[in-house]
């Protein structure tokens, strides 16, 4: 195993909820202090996410345009060819990405799928990129096979608090997610795990999600915080937008409760806009998904991201080194 060296701290739901009640300036100041202590270089990690198998998923996740049961205009595709994946990985590296993430719309992969993805992992790593995959639920032997192939991170989000989960997903139990994370940890891979904010959950339920993430032992090395992108045809298409400051608060609280993690701005950045993203960086976000697409939803253009980082005077982490954004 390769867990982070960290002081284990138990965060109760009530303790996390109390952070939400702090004044906005006090919360931001506390998060900035934690961020400066654990990430003194202040660098921003750039990660590129490629959908290597799109659509046709049998799950009923209410937010997801790739669920086969929803009419969202997404056409199901087969697993991409190796050369297509490598071309995308080379382009991502040339654009400055440090980590290359491969996502497939499966409930759980078959062993033959794992074999094909393992080849992709080895070839992408040979380019000098960190690798991550999100393929659905894993059995223990599948997690080990991915680890043996050299996969650095496995992404499997909790999505929400356990008491809200059943209102969004009914085809997979919350414990199934915990089991997959356990298999990933036991295989020696690092964990990428976060959730989605703005699906109609209460503030207390947002606190419960962060508490559960922070109390994983160890907590995830990468914590993607997604802002719901309502997609026409999904059950959450008409979900009212979340107050942007509530999203910033969640970023700050993730930083405070998981101080050594890379807290990643993920889905929904385009909807947040430049000003809110800037506040998220001030709150301790230090990783973004970079590129024009995030699986099937739009993402800010790469040049727009670089321009924003430059204007904020932030640094970017590129291929294991830290450089000033240009």
C-alpha positions in Angstrom: 0.0 0.0 0.0 1.0 3.6 -0.5 -1.2 5.6 1.9 -0.3 9.2 2.7 1.6 9.8 5.9 -0.9 11.8 7.9 -2.3 12.4 11.3 -5.6 10.6 11.5 -8.3 12.9 12.8 -11.9 11.9 13.2 -14.4 14.4 11.9 -18.0 14.0 13.1 -20.9 15.3 11.0 -21.6 17.9 13.6 -18.0 19.1 13.5 -18.1 19.5 9.8 -21.5 21.1 10.0 -20.0 23.7 12.4 -17.5 24.7 9.8 -20.3 25.5 7.4 -21.7 27.9 10.0 -18.5 29.9 10.2 -18.5 33.4 8.7 -17.3 33.2 5.1 -14.2 35.3 5.7 -13.3 33.1 8.8 -13.8 29.9 6.9 -11.7 31.1 3.9 -8.9 32.3 6.2 -8.8 28.9 8.0 -8.7 27.0 4.7 -6.0 29.2 3.3 -3.9 28.7 6.4 -4.2 24.9 6.1 -3.5 25.0 2.4 -0.4 27.1 2.9 0.9 24.7 5.5 0.5 21.5 3.5 1.1 22.9 0.0 3.6 25.8 0.4 4.3 25.8 -3.3 0.7 26.5 -4.1 0.9 24.6 -7.3 -2.2 23.5 -9.3 -2.3 20.0 -10.7 -3.7 19.6 -14.2 -5.5 16.3 -15.0 -7.1 15.3 -18.3 -10.1 13.0 -18.3 -10.9 10.9 -21.4 -14.1 8.8 -21.9 -12.7 5.6 -23.2 -16.1 3.9 -23.3 -19.1 6.2 -23.4 -22.8 5.6 -22.7 -25.0 2.6 -22.4 -24.6 2.3 -18.6 -27.3 0.2 -16.9 -27.1 2.3 -13.7 -29.9 4.8 -12.8 -27.7 7.6 -11.4 -30.1 10.6 -11.6 -27.4 13.1 -12.7 -25.7 11.0 -15.4 -26.3 11.5 -19.1 -24.6 8.1 -19.8 -27.3 6.0 -18.2 -29.0 4.0 -20.9 -32.5 4.5 -19.5 -32.4 8.3 -20.0 -32.9 10.0 -23.3 -30.0 12.5 -23.3 -28.6 12.2 -26.8 -25.6 10.2 -25.8 -24.8 7.3 -28.1 -23.2 4.2 -26.6 -19.8 3.4 -27.9 -17.4 0.5 -27.6 -14.1 0.7 -25.8 -11.7 2.9 -27.7 -8.7 1.5 -29.5 -5.3 1.7 -27.8 -3.9 4.1 -30.4 -6.8 6.5 -30.0 -6.2 6.6 -26.2 -2.5 7.1 -26.7 -3.0 9.9 -29.1 -5.2 11.6 -26.5 -2.7 11.0 -23.8 0.1 12.5 -25.9 -2.0 15.6 -26.6 -2.8 15.9 -22.9 0.8 15.8 -21.9 1.7 18.3 -24.6 -0.9 20.6 -23.2 0.6 20.4 -19.8 -1.4 17.7 -18.0 0.3 15.8 -15.3 -2.3 13.0 -14.8 -4.3 11.2 -17.5 -7.6 9.7 -16.3 -9.6 7.1 -18.3 -13.3 6.7 -17.6 -15.6 4.0 -18.9 -19.4 3.8 -18.5 -19.6 0.4 -16.9 -21.5 -0.7 -13.9 -18.6 -3.0 -13.3 -15.9 -4.1 -15.9 -15.5 -7.7 -17.0 -12.2 -9.4 -16.6 -11.5 -9.1 -20.3 -12.2 -5.3 -20.0 -9.6 -5.1 -17.2 -7.0 -6.8 -19.5 -7.6 -4.3 -22.2 -7.4 -1.3 -19.9 -4.3 -2.7 -18.2 -2.5 -2.4 -21.6 -3.7 1.2 -21.9 -2.3 1.9 -18.4 1.1 0.5 -19.2 1.3 2.5 -22.5 0.1 5.8 -21.0 2.6 5.4 -18.1 5.4 4.9 -20.6 4.7 8.4 -21.8 5.6 9.8 -18.4 2.1 10.5 -17.1 0.4 9.6 -13.9 -2.6 7.3 -14.6 -6.0 7.2 -13.1 -9.1 5.1 -14.1 -12.8 5.1 -13.2 -14.4 1.9 -14.5 -17.2 1.3 -12.0 -17.3 -1.3 -9.2 -14.3 -3.6 -8.8 -13.7 -7.0 -7.3 -10.5 -7.5 -5.3 -8.7 -9.4 -8.1 -9.6 -6.7 -10.6 -8.2 -4.0 -8.4 -5.0 -6.0 -8.0 -4.7 -6.5 -11.8 -5.0 -2.7 -12.4 -2.4 -2.1 -9.6 -0.1 -4.6 -11.2 -0.4 -2.8 -14.5 0.9 0.3 -12.8 -2.3 2.3 -12.2 -1.6 5.2 -9.8 -5.1 6.2 -8.9 -8.5 4.7 -9.0 -11.5 7.0 -8.9 -14.8 5.9 -7.3 -16.9 8.6 -5.9 -19.2 8.3 -2.9 -21.4 10.9 -4.7 -23.4 12.0 -1.6 -24.0 11.2 2.0 -25.4 7.8 2.7 -28.8 9.1 3.9 -29.3 11.0 0.6 -27.8 8.5 -1.7 -31.0 6.4 -2.2 -32.8 9.4 -3.6 -30.3 9.7 -6.5 -29.2 6.1 -7.1 -31.1 2.8 -6.6 -29.2 0.4 -8.8 -26.1 0.3 -6.5 -25.8 0.3 -2.8 -23.7 2.8 -0.8 -21.8 -0.2 0.6 -20.9 -1.3 -2.9 -18.9 1.9 -3.2 -17.2 1.4 0.1 -16.3 -2.1 -0.9 -14.7 -1.0 -4.1 -12.6 1.6 -2.3 -11.5 -1.1 0.2 -10.3 -3.3 -2.7 -8.5 -0.3 -4.3 -6.6 0.4 -1.0 -5.7 -3.2 -0.4 -4.3 -3.4 -3.9 -1.8 -0.6 -3.2 -3.3 2.1 -5.4 -4.1 5.6 -4.3 -7.7 6.7 -4.0 -9.5 9.4 -5.9 -12.9 9.9 -4.3 -15.3 12.8 -3.8 -18.9 13.7 -4.5 -21.4 15.9 -6.3 -22.8 19.1 -4.7 -26.1 20.6 -5.6 -28.3 17.6 -6.2 -30.9 18.8 -3.7 -29.1 17.6 -0.6 -29.3 19.6 2.6 -26.3 21.4 4.1 -26.2 18.7 6.9 -26.0 16.1 4.2 -23.1 17.9 2.5 -21.4 17.9 5.9 -22.1 14.1 6.2 -20.5 13.5 2.8 -17.3 15.4 3.7 -17.2 13.7 7.1 -17.4 10.2 5.5 -14.6 11.1 3.0 -12.4 12.6 5.8 -12.9 9.6 8.0 -11.8 7.0 5.3 -8.5 5.5 6.6 -6.6 7.1 5.1 -8.6 9.8 3.4 -8.4 10.0 -0.4 -5.2 11.4 -2.0 -7.4 13.1 -4.5 -10.9 14.6 -3.7 -12.9 15.7 -6.7 -15.7 18.0 -5.8 -18.3 18.2 -8.6 -20.9 20.9 -9.1 -24.1 19.3 -10.5 -24.4 19.9 -14.3 -28.2 19.5 -15.0 -28.5 17.5 -18.2 -31.7 17.4 -20.2 -33.3 14.0 -20.1 -32.0 13.1 -16.6 -34.1 13.2 -13.5 -32.1 16.1 -12.1 -32.4 18.2 -15.3 -34.6 20.8 -13.5 -32.7 20.9 -10.2 -32.4 24.5 -9.1 -28.8 25.8 -9.0 -26.9 25.8 -5.8 -25.7 29.1 -4.3 -22.1 29.4 -5.6 -20.8 30.5 -2.2 -22.1 27.2 -0.7 -19.9 25.4 -3.3 -16.9 27.5 -2.3 -17.6 26.7 1.4 -17.6 23.0 0.5 -14.2 23.3 -1.2 -12.8 25.1 1.9 -14.1 22.5 4.3 -12.7 19.7 2.1 -9.3 21.4 2.4 -9.6 21.8 6.2 -10.7 18.2 6.8 -8.4 16.5 4.3 -5.3 18.8 4.4 -2.9 16.7 2.4 -5.3 15.8 -0.4 -5.4 17.3 -3.8 -8.9 18.9 -3.8 -10.0 19.0 -7.4 -12.5 21.3 -9.1 -14.3 18.8 -11.4 -17.7 18.9 -13.2 -19.5 22.1 -13.4 -16.6 24.5 -13.5 -17.8 26.2 -16.7 -21.1 27.0 -15.0 -19.3 28.4 -11.9 -17.5 31.1 -13.9 -14.1 32.7 -13.4 -14.8 34.6 -10.2 -16.2 31.6 -8.3 -13.4 29.4 -9.5 -10.9 32.0 -8.3 -12.5 31.9 -4.8 -12.3 28.1 -4.9 -8.5 28.3 -5.5 -8.4 30.8 -2.5 -10.3 28.2 -0.5 -7.7 25.5 -1.2 -8.6 23.8 -4.4 -5.3 22.8 -6.1 -6.3 20.5 -8.9 -8.6 20.8 -12.0 -9.8 18.6 -14.8 -8.2 20.3 -17.8 -9.4 20.1 -21.4 -12.5 21.0 -23.4 -14.6 17.9 -22.3 -15.2 16.2 -19.0 -16.5 12.7 -20.1 -19.6 14.0 -21.9 -20.2 17.5 -20.4 -18.4 20.7 -21.4 -15.4 22.0 -19.5 -13.7 25.4 -19.8 -11.2 25.6 -22.7 -7.6 24.8 -21.9 -6.3 28.2 -22.8 -9.0 29.9 -20.7 -7.8 27.8 -17.7 -4.2 28.8 -18.3 -5.2 32.5 -18.7 -7.1 32.4 -15.4 -4.2 30.7 -13.5 -1.8 33.3 -15.0 -4.0 36.2 -14.0 -4.3 34.8 -10.4 -0.5 34.3 -10.2 -0.8 30.6 -9.6 1.6 27.9 -10.5 1.0 24.7 -12.4 2.4 21.3 -11.7 3.6 19.8 -15.0 5.1 16.3 -15.3 6.4 16.1 -11.8 7.7 19.7 -11.8 6.3 23.0 -10.7 6.3 25.9 -13.1 4.8 29.3 -13.3 1.6 29.3 -15.4 2.1 30.9 -18.8 
